[in-house]
Amino acid sequence: MTADTRATARPSRSAQPARESGPPRRPRRGRYGAHIFLSAVSLVFLAPLLLAVYASLRPYEETAQNGYFSFPKKLSFDYYREAYTESGMGKYFTNTLIIAVPAVVVTLFLAAFVAFAVSRINIRGSLALLMFFTAGNLLPPQVLVTPLYVLFLKIDLPWWMSDSMTLYDSYWAVILVNIGFQVGFCVFVLANFMRTLPKEILEAAIVDGAGVWTQFWRITLPLCRPAIAALATLEFTWIYNDFLWALIFISNPDKLPITSSLNNLRGQFFTDYNLLAAGSVLVALPTILVFLLLQRHFIAGLTLGSSKG
């Protein structure tokens, strides 16, 4: 065999199939283990809610005799109708929306302004201002109960804003307190997110003659939609579930939010816990609905920056 024939018969290195490059594939066994672990954790967190739903569908006599973990003999929605009518939830739902919706909107609006100022505009002391808003979240709310109580009693309001003619015993008191305690957290989140936006976008807008308001309202805010939606979901849930501020700054029982309506289902000598479970499920429905409506934006806001190197 000649040298030319041997050269032709010998496969060249370039003709050999290239080895696949890249990280090795994760074994399926580890992936199944991760799914099993996450499913177990999810069931642990969902167990109280599932138990409350299960108990609310059963008569109290049955669970008192056989226990809450026994098989049901009868399931009905009678407790839900009874909980809604006896606690007057319709009125309390309205009170909660009057407090929660303005508080969430104003909180996000003010936080977006401050976050844009400390992250996108070169102003002196922006870092100190951001630290000031963040430090407000470290202050225990209970420390300010007495000073705020005295202050709200001394602030007068016109009759069309408050029946008590003061800031105390009005929706405005609870709204202002929630805004004051929540705006710092929103500023911290939005400022850190705005810093990740490309500077070239605003630079191009400035070259085209865009002012500060145009940069904020028409360029930055649309890009912050996932973060704002995630914050709106969290803020609505926190303010909706608040019980402390309304209990302190509102004395009129007709103005209390939905969290206080569950007290109307507790008897003086006897409490039907199945009825109380039905009321708790009804109270939790609006927050679940808000999460389902904003689920896509909420998850996008939580995973922002996870794929950036």
C-alpha positions, 0 to 999 in steps of 0.5 A: 500500500502506497503512502497516498493510499494510506493517507486516503484511508486514514480518517483525518482529524477534521472528519472525525465527529466533534465531541459535544461541548458544554456542561454535563447533563444533570441526572434525572434522579436529582431532578426528580428529587428536587420536584419531590422536595418542592412538592412536599414544601408546597404541601406543608405551606398549603396544609393549613389552608386545605384543612380550613377549607375541609373543616368549613365544609363539615358540620361542627357536631361531626368534627367534634365527635370524629375529629377534623381528620376523619372522613366526612359524612356530609359536605355543604356550603352552609357555613359560608353563607352563615359566615357572610351574613352573621359577620357583615362581611359586605360592609367590612370588605368595602371598608378594606378596599377604601383603605387598601386601594388608595394606600397601595396606589399612593405608596407605589406612586411616591416610591417610584418618584423617589426611586427614580430620583436616587437611581437615575438622576445624579443628585447629591446624597442619593445614597444617604436618601436611599438608606434613610428610606430603607432604615424606616423599615427597621423601626418597630411599628409598636414604638410609634403607636402612642406618638401617632395616637396623640398626634392624630387626636390633635390634627383637625379635619373638615366634616366631609373628610372625617366624622370625628372632625380629627384624623383619629377614627378616620380612614385617613389615619390608617391610610397614612400609616400604611403609606409611611411604613410601606413606602421605604420597602418599595423605594428600596426594591424599585431603586435597585431594579431601576439601576439595572436598566440600560443607561443608553435608553435614557441617554438616547431620550435625552439626546432626543430632547426628553425632559425628566418627566418624560424620562420617568413617565414614558420610559422608566415606568413602562420598563418597571411594570413587572417590579411594580406589579410584584410590589402591588401584589405584596403591598395589597396583601400586607395592607389587606391583612393588617389588623393592628393599625385599624384596631388602634386608630379606628374606634367606630366599629362600622369603619373597621376592615375585614380582618376585624369581622372574624371577631363577630363569629366568636361567641362569648361562651362557645366558638364554632371553629368550622364557622370561623374557618369558613369566614377565614377562607372568605377573608382570604379570597380577595388576596388569592384573586389579586395574586391570580390576576397578577400572577404572570407579572408577579413571577416575572418581578421575582425572577428579574435579573436571574438570567443576567451574568 
